[in-house]
Amino acid sequence: QLQLVESGGGLVQPGGSLRLSCAISGFTLDYYGIGWFRQAPGKEREAVSCISSSGGSTTYADSVKGRFTISRDNAKNTVYLQMTSLKPEDTAVYYCNHQLGYWGQGTQVIVSS
C-alpha cells in the first residue's frame, strides 16, 4: 500500500529556513507528480508547489515563489520542500500529495519569534 510520510517541520523564527521531506513507500515514485499543500488554522488547504515525475517541471504558489524550492530524489523515493525566508503567514500543517490521490499525515510548521 502506498504511504507518504512527511517530516522536517518545527518551530522556526521569521527569516529562518526548514527543509521538509516526503518519503513515499509502497510504490515507485518514478512516474508520478507530487505536490506540497498546506493548511493554516481556520483556512482551506492550499497548493504550495508541485513537481513533475521527471522533476523537469515545477510550479509554485505566488506567495512562496522565490522562497521555496521543490525537488525530488527518485532513487530515495523522496520529495523535498526547501523553505527559506520564512514568514509567520507560512505557519501551517504541510502535506504531500501523490498524483494518485494519496496524502500524508502532515508536518507542522510554525514561524514565530
C-alpha positions as CSV (number, residue, x, y, z in Angstrom):
1,Q,0.0,0.0,0.0
2,L,1.2,3.4,-0.9
3,Q,2.2,5.6,2.0
4,L,3.5,9.1,2.3
5,V,5.3,10.3,5.4
6,E,6.2,14.0,5.9
7,S,9.0,15.1,8.2
8,G,11.1,18.2,8.9
9,G,8.6,20.6,10.4
10,G,9.1,22.5,13.5
11,L,9.3,25.9,15.1
12,V,11.5,28.5,13.3
13,Q,11.9,32.2,13.7
14,P,10.9,34.6,10.9
15,G,13.5,34.7,8.2
16,G,14.7,31.1,9.0
17,S,14.7,28.0,6.9
18,L,13.4,24.5,7.0
19,R,13.5,21.5,4.7
20,L,10.5,19.3,4.6
21,S,10.8,15.7,3.3
22,C,8.1,13.4,1.9
23,A,9.1,9.8,1.9
24,I,7.0,7.6,-0.3
25,S,6.8,3.8,0.2
26,G,4.8,1.0,-1.4
27,F,5.0,2.4,-4.9
28,T,7.7,3.7,-7.2
29,L,7.9,7.4,-7.4
30,D,9.3,7.4,-10.9
31,Y,6.2,8.1,-12.9
32,Y,4.2,10.4,-10.8
33,G,4.0,14.0,-9.9
34,I,4.0,15.1,-6.2
35,G,2.6,18.2,-4.7
36,W,3.0,20.0,-1.4
37,F,-0.1,21.6,0.2
38,R,-0.6,23.4,3.4
39,Q,-3.5,24.2,5.7
40,A,-3.4,27.0,8.2
41,P,-5.8,27.1,11.2
42,G,-9.2,28.2,10.1
43,K,-8.3,28.2,6.4
44,E,-8.7,25.9,3.5
45,R,-5.9,23.6,2.3
46,E,-4.0,25.3,-0.5
47,A,-1.4,24.2,-3.0
48,V,2.1,25.3,-2.4
49,S,4.2,23.6,-5.0
50,C,4.3,20.6,-7.3
51,I,6.9,18.7,-9.3
52,S,6.5,16.5,-12.3
53,S,7.6,12.9,-12.5
54,S,10.9,13.7,-14.0
55,G,11.5,16.8,-11.9
56,G,11.8,18.9,-15.0
57,S,8.7,20.9,-14.3
58,T,7.8,22.7,-11.1
59,T,5.1,25.2,-10.1
60,Y,4.8,27.4,-7.1
61,A,2.1,29.5,-5.4
62,D,2.7,33.2,-5.8
63,S,3.0,33.5,-2.1
64,V,6.1,31.2,-1.9
65,K,7.8,32.0,-5.3
66,G,11.5,32.8,-4.8
67,R,11.5,31.4,-1.2
68,F,10.5,27.7,-1.6
69,T,12.2,25.1,-3.8
70,I,10.7,21.7,-4.5
71,S,12.9,18.8,-5.6
72,R,12.8,15.1,-5.8
73,D,15.2,12.1,-5.5
74,N,13.5,9.2,-7.2
75,A,16.3,6.8,-6.1
76,K,15.3,7.6,-2.5
77,N,11.6,7.8,-3.3
78,T,11.6,11.2,-1.5
79,V,10.4,14.7,-2.4
80,Y,11.7,17.8,-0.6
81,L,10.5,21.3,0.0
82,Q,13.2,23.7,0.9
83,M,11.7,26.7,2.6
84,T,13.7,29.9,3.2
85,S,12.9,33.4,4.3
86,L,10.0,32.0,6.3
87,K,7.2,34.3,7.4
88,P,4.6,34.0,10.1
89,E,2.0,33.5,7.4
90,D,3.8,30.3,6.3
91,T,2.6,28.7,9.6
92,A,0.5,25.7,8.7
93,V,0.4,21.9,8.5
94,Y,2.2,20.9,5.4
95,Y,1.1,17.8,3.4
96,C,2.4,16.0,0.5
97,N,0.1,14.6,-2.1
98,H,0.7,11.8,-4.6
99,Q,-0.7,12.2,-8.1
100,L,-2.8,9.1,-7.5
101,G,-4.6,10.9,-4.7
102,Y,-2.8,9.7,-1.6
103,W,-2.0,12.1,1.2
104,G,0.5,12.0,4.1
105,Q,-0.4,12.8,7.7
106,G,1.2,16.3,7.6
107,T,4.0,18.0,9.4
108,Q,3.5,21.2,11.4
109,V,5.5,24.3,10.6
110,I,5.3,27.3,13.0
111,V,7.0,30.5,12.1
112,S,7.2,32.7,15.2
113,S,9.6,34.8,17.2
